[in-house]
């Protein structure tokens, strides 16, 4: 073979070798029937998934719109401030007796059971008191509470007091917070809204006892407490929180009122104002009036006039370590008697300072005339030290010196142990 022919053959083979890979790549780019089928199925799956996604997004949007409509329609009837927050504070929308939050149980576990709590109040006394002595040791009171929301428009509260002398219904009433006109209605047995101390239960007092003005003019520990009904309403204004309450009772409150006939009712009116002074302090003021028949006989009545002032200070950065509360209440009694109309006046002033996380100290001064005879005047002062091991227990000591109108002086050291179990609803602020 000649040289020229060999060169031609080499060129032919080289060209064929170069074209072979290109032919194979071209063959690989041509889809097979199986690959085309898989691609078609993937496209169908993507389309179905997109359709399902759009359908569920539309359903979720519809459900969210329905839920928002239901919440907006139910908000005026159900949104009320808590019993532990002042109704005049930001976010409050009704009178201060709104529906509280009880306990931490789930709704399903307490459908048929109210929140139940028991609070024990153990008292002891040392020293001498020839005028009004108290036992050296006593289980002063055990309070059992039963509280539950009946429906979106009512709640019920019962407080049973178990003492050494027996069992008594301290309070038991139903509350309707959604009455038309912005009214708050209560009916049952209640402690009246007269003043600041009278509505309080024993276990929420900042002292082991009640002030002399309460003992002499407002019925003592039981106070103005009777069966009746109460109507309260906020008074809208651009300046302060203002609430007015009117109450009508049967007329039987030992030491203050006594009824002889069905029409011998007693009446209580209370006007309360609340205002923030600074971001860490506020001022609470109230004015009260009560009228009813007394135990001097049919036709004899008693009028009570009261004013109370409370100043609270709690710095935001040190709220769990520092706080201060100043309280004062003045009461003027006008009592009809056989020997004429008797006027008596009394008051107390107190201050409580929190100096550590669980420690509180306090001082109180009492001055009060007696309702039956204004010439008899009692005076006293107290020093108080309180320690809270936890929110469920409390230890308190109080030194009390009292100068009675009979010319007797009493020097006593009172100590108190309180303990609680269960979910106890908050009392009024």
C-alpha positions in Angstrom: 0.0 0.0 0.0 1.3 3.3 -0.9 2.1 6.0 1.5 -0.7 8.3 0.3 -3.4 5.5 0.8 -2.2 4.8 4.3 -2.7 8.5 5.2 -6.2 8.5 3.9 -7.2 5.4 5.9 -5.7 7.0 9.1 -7.8 10.1 8.6 -11.0 8.1 8.1 -10.4 6.1 11.3 -9.6 9.2 13.3 -12.8 11.0 12.1 -14.9 7.9 13.0 -13.3 7.8 16.5 -14.2 11.5 17.1 -17.8 11.2 15.9 -18.6 8.1 17.9 -18.8 9.9 21.4 -20.8 12.6 19.9 -23.3 10.1 18.5 -23.5 8.4 21.9 -24.2 11.7 23.7 -26.9 12.5 21.2 -28.5 9.1 21.8 -28.4 9.7 25.6 -30.2 13.1 25.3 -33.1 11.5 23.6 -35.6 10.5 26.3 -36.7 6.9 26.6 -40.4 6.1 26.9 -40.0 5.2 30.7 -38.4 8.5 31.5 -41.2 10.4 29.7 -43.8 8.5 31.8 -42.1 9.3 35.1 -41.9 13.0 34.2 -45.6 13.0 33.3 -46.5 11.4 36.7 -44.4 13.9 38.6 -46.1 16.8 36.8 -49.5 15.4 37.8 -48.4 15.0 41.5 -47.2 18.6 41.5 -50.5 19.8 40.2 -52.5 17.8 42.7 -50.4 19.0 45.6 -50.8 22.6 44.5 -54.6 22.1 44.3 -54.7 20.7 47.8 -52.6 23.5 49.2 -54.8 26.2 47.7 -57.9 24.4 49.1 -56.6 24.1 52.7 -55.4 27.7 52.7 -58.8 28.9 51.7 -60.4 26.7 54.5 -57.9 28.1 57.1 -58.6 31.7 56.1 -62.4 31.1 56.4 -62.0 29.5 59.9 -59.8 32.4 61.1 -62.4 34.9 59.9 -65.2 33.1 61.7 -63.2 32.9 64.9 -62.4 36.6 64.8 -66.1 37.4 64.3 -67.1 35.2 67.3 -64.4 36.8 69.6 -65.4 40.4 68.6 -69.1 39.6 69.3 -68.4 37.9 72.7 -65.8 40.5 74.0 -68.3 43.1 75.4 -70.0 40.5 77.6 -67.0 38.6 78.8 -64.0 41.0 79.0 -64.0 42.3 82.6 -61.0 43.2 84.9 -59.7 40.8 87.5 -60.8 41.2 91.3 -57.0 41.6 92.1 -56.6 44.6 89.5 -58.1 48.0 90.1 -60.9 48.5 87.7 -59.6 52.0 86.9 -56.3 50.7 85.7 -55.3 50.3 82.0 -57.3 47.6 80.3 -60.2 47.5 82.8 -63.6 47.6 81.4 -66.2 47.4 84.2 -66.9 47.6 87.9 -64.3 46.2 90.3 -66.4 43.0 91.0 -65.6 41.4 87.7 -65.2 37.7 87.0 -62.0 36.5 88.6 -59.6 33.8 87.5 -59.7 30.8 89.8 -57.0 28.2 90.1 -55.0 26.4 87.5 -57.3 23.4 86.7 -58.4 22.8 83.2 -61.9 23.6 82.2 -62.9 20.0 81.6 -61.8 18.8 85.0 -63.9 21.4 86.9 -67.1 21.5 84.9 -69.2 20.2 87.8 -66.8 21.2 90.7 -66.2 24.7 92.1 -62.8 25.9 93.2 -62.4 25.0 96.9 -60.0 26.5 99.4 -59.6 26.5 103.2 -57.7 29.1 105.1 -56.8 28.7 108.8 -56.4 31.6 111.2 -54.7 30.7 114.5 -54.4 33.4 117.1 -52.5 33.7 120.4 -52.3 36.4 123.1 -49.9 37.2 125.9 -50.1 40.1 128.4 -53.2 41.6 130.1 -56.4 43.1 128.9 -59.0 43.6 131.7 -61.6 45.2 129.5 -61.6 43.0 126.3 -59.6 39.9 127.0 -59.0 37.2 124.4 -58.0 33.6 124.8 -54.4 32.7 125.2 -54.7 30.3 122.2 -57.5 29.8 119.8 -58.3 28.6 116.3 -59.9 31.9 115.6 -61.4 31.1 112.2 -61.2 28.6 109.4 -62.7 29.9 106.2 -63.8 27.5 103.5 -64.5 29.1 100.1 -66.5 27.6 97.1 -66.2 29.7 94.0 -67.2 29.0 90.4 -68.3 30.7 87.2 -71.8 29.5 86.5 -72.0 30.6 82.9 -70.6 33.5 80.8 -73.0 35.9 82.6 -72.8 34.9 86.3 -70.6 33.5 89.0 -71.2 32.3 92.6 -69.1 32.8 95.7 -69.6 31.1 99.1 -67.5 31.7 102.2 -68.1 29.5 105.3 -66.5 30.5 108.6 -65.8 27.7 111.1 -65.0 29.0 114.6 -65.0 27.6 118.1 -68.6 28.8 118.5 -69.9 27.1 115.4 -70.4 27.5 111.7 -71.6 30.7 110.0 -72.1 31.8 106.4 -69.8 34.7 106.2 -70.8 35.5 102.6 -72.7 33.8 99.9 -73.8 35.6 96.8 -74.3 35.5 93.0 -72.7 38.1 90.7 -74.1 39.2 87.3 -71.4 41.4 85.6 -73.2 41.7 82.2 -76.4 43.6 83.2 -77.5 46.1 80.6 -76.4 49.7 81.2 -73.0 48.6 82.5 -74.3 47.6 85.9 -72.8 45.0 88.2 -75.5 43.2 90.3 -74.9 41.0 93.4 -77.5 39.2 95.5 -77.1 37.1 98.6 -75.4 37.6 101.9 -72.5 40.1 101.7 -70.2 42.3 103.7 -71.2 45.8 102.9 -69.1 48.2 100.9 -69.0 50.7 103.8 -65.4 52.0 104.2 -62.2 50.0 103.5 -62.0 47.6 106.5 -65.6 46.4 106.7 -65.5 44.5 103.4 -62.3 42.7 104.2 -62.2 39.1 105.5 -60.1 38.4 108.6 -57.3 36.7 106.7 -56.6 39.6 104.4 -56.3 42.2 107.2 -52.8 43.7 107.6 -53.1 43.2 111.4 -54.2 40.5 113.8 -57.3 42.5 114.9 -59.6 45.3 113.6 -59.2 49.0 114.5 -61.0 50.5 117.5 -63.2 52.6 115.2 -64.5 49.4 113.6 -65.1 47.8 116.9 -66.9 50.8 118.4 -68.9 52.2 115.5 -69.2 49.7 112.6 -70.1 46.5 114.4 -66.7 44.9 115.1 -65.5 41.7 113.4 -68.9 40.9 111.9 -69.5 44.5 110.8 -72.3 45.5 108.4 -73.0 42.1 106.9 -76.5 41.0 105.9 -78.7 39.5 103.2 -79.5 41.9 100.4 -78.5 43.0 96.9 -76.0 45.5 95.5 -75.8 47.5 92.3 -72.6 49.1 91.2 -71.7 51.1 88.1 -68.7 53.0 86.7 -69.1 56.7 86.2 -67.3 57.6 83.0 -65.1 60.7 83.1 -61.8 61.7 81.5 -59.9 62.2 84.8 -60.1 59.3 87.3 -61.7 55.9 87.8 -64.9 56.4 89.6 -67.4 53.8 90.8 -70.6 54.2 92.7 -72.4 51.4 94.6 -75.8 51.2 96.2 -76.8 48.4 98.5 -80.0 47.4 100.3 -80.0 44.9 103.2 -82.6 43.2 105.4 -81.6 45.5 108.3 -79.9 43.1 110.7 -76.3 43.7 111.5 -75.5 43.1 115.2 -74.1 46.1 117.0 -75.2 48.5 114.2 -78.6 47.9 112.7 -81.7 45.9 113.8 -85.0 45.5 112.0 -88.4 45.1 113.7 -90.6 44.9 110.7 -90.2 43.8 107.1 -89.9 47.4 106.0 -87.0 48.2 108.4 -84.3 47.9 105.7 -80.8 49.3 105.9 -79.1 51.1 103.1 -75.4 51.6 102.2 -73.9 53.9 99.5 -70.3 54.0 98.5 -68.4 56.2 96.1 -64.8 55.2 95.2 -62.2 57.1 93.3 -58.9 55.7 92.1 -56.0 57.5 90.4 -52.4 56.7 89.5 -50.1 59.4 90.9 -46.9 58.1 89.3 -45.9 54.9 87.5 -45.1 53.4 90.9 -47.8 54.9 93.2 -51.5 55.4 93.3 -54.2 56.9 95.5 -57.5 55.3 96.4 -60.3 57.4 98.1 -63.8 56.4 99.2 -66.9 58.0 100.8 -69.6 55.9 102.4 -73.0 56.4 104.0 -75.2 53.9 105.8 -78.7 54.2 107.4 -80.9 51.8 109.3 -82.8 51.1 112.5 -80.9 50.4 115.7 -81.4 48.3 118.8 -82.7 51.3 120.9 -86.3 50.4 119.7 -88.7 50.8 116.8 -88.4 54.2 115.3 -84.8 54.8 116.3 -82.2 55.0 113.5 -78.5 55.2 113.0 -76.6 57.1 110.3 -73.0 56.4 109.5 -70.7 58.6 107.5 -67.3 57.4 106.4 -64.2 58.4 104.4 -61.2 56.2 103.6 -57.9 57.0 102.0 -55.2 54.5 100.8 -51.8 55.4 99.3 -49.7 52.7 97.7 -46.1 52.8 96.5 -44.3 50.0 94.8 -41.2 50.8 92.8 -41.2 48.9 89.5 -37.5 47.8 89.7 -37.7 46.7 93.3 -41.4 45.6 93.5 -40.7 42.3 95.3 -38.4 43.8 97.9 -39.8 47.3 98.6 -43.3 48.7 99.0 -45.3 51.0 101.2 -49.0 51.3 102.0 -50.6 54.1 104.1 -54.2 53.7 105.2 -56.7 55.8 107.0 -60.4 55.6 107.7 -62.7 58.1 109.5 -66.2 57.3 110.7 -68.9 59.5 112.2 -71.9 57.9 113.9 -75.3 59.6 114.5 -77.4 57.3 116.7 -80.9 58.0 117.9 -81.5 56.9 121.6 -84.0 57.5 124.3 -81.8 60.2 125.8 -81.4 62.0 122.5 -79.2 61.8 119.4 -75.7 60.7 120.1 -72.8 61.6 117.8 -69.5 59.7 118.0 -66.4 60.0 115.9 -63.4 57.7 115.4 -60.5 57.0 113.0 -57.3 55.1 112.5 -54.1 55.8 110.6 -51.6 53.0 109.6 -48.5 52.5 107.6 -47.0 49.2 106.3 -43.5 49.1 104.9 -41.9 46.1 103.1 -38.2 46.1 103.9 -37.2 42.7 102.4 -38.6 40.1 100.1 -40.8 38.4 102.7 -40.7 40.9 105.6 -43.2 43.7 106.4 -43.3 46.1 109.3 -46.2 48.3 110.3 -47.6 50.8 112.8 -51.2 51.8 113.5 -52.8 54.5 115.7 -56.5 54.2 116.8 -58.8 56.8 118.3 -62.5 56.3 118.7 -65.5 57.3 120.8 -68.2 54.8 121.5 -71.5 54.8 119.6 -73.7 54.6 122.8 -71.9 57.4 124.6 -69.5 59.8 123.0 -67.9 60.7 126.3 -66.3 57.3 126.4 -63.2 57.4 124.3 -60.7 54.6 123.6 -57.2 55.1 122.2 -54.4 52.7 121.2 -51.4 52.0 119.0 -49.9 48.9 117.5 -46.5 47.7 116.2 -46.7 44.9 113.6 -44.1 42.5 112.1 -45.1 40.1 109.4 -43.2 37.3 107.7 -44.5 35.4 104.6 -42.7 32.0 104.2 -44.7 31.6 101.0 -47.9 32.8 99.5 -49.7 30.0 101.3 -48.6 30.8 104.9 -48.0 33.8 107.1 -46.5 34.5 110.5 -47.3 37.8 112.3 -46.6 39.4 115.6 -48.3 42.5 117.0 -47.7 44.5 120.1 -50.8 46.4 121.1 -51.3 49.0 123.8 -54.9 50.3 124.4 -56.1 52.9 126.8 -59.8 52.3 127.5 -62.4 54.9 128.6 -62.8 53.0 131.9 -59.3 54.1 132.9 -57.7 50.7 132.2 -54.6 50.1 130.1 -54.0 46.9 128.2 -50.6 45.8 127.0 -50.7 42.7 124.8 -48.5 40.7 122.4 -50.6 39.0 119.8 -49.3 36.4 117.3 -50.9 34.9 114.3 -50.4 31.9 112.1 -52.2 31.7 108.8 -52.1 28.8 106.3 -54.2 28.0 103.2 -54.8 25.2 100.8 -56.7 25.2 97.5 -57.4 27.9 94.9 -58.8 30.9 96.7 -60.1 33.7 94.5 -58.7 37.2 95.0 -60.6 39.7 97.2 -61.4 43.3 96.1 -58.5 45.5 95.5 
